[in-house]
């Protein structure tokens, strides 16, 4: 009985550890000019998933 519980706990621990190994890379690109400011943040994970956040701000006179 203890052996089954031990094996189950070990399997659960390995599954949880494997989920935490997904490294992500974040790239930030930004540029500022006289009238504009732009910022692009891209986050990539090992499973080919990507999120992008783009902010474009007008700094000139309206």
ZIURLIN-V294455 format. One record per helix or strand of 2 or more residues. SS is the DSSP state (~ for helix, > for strand). FROM is the first residue (numbers start at 1). LEN is the number of residues. If there is no record, write none. Layout:
# ZIURLIN-V294455
SS:FROM:LEN ; SS:FROM:LEN
This chain:
# ZIURLIN-V294455
~:2:18 ; >:24:9 ; >:36:10 ; >:50:9
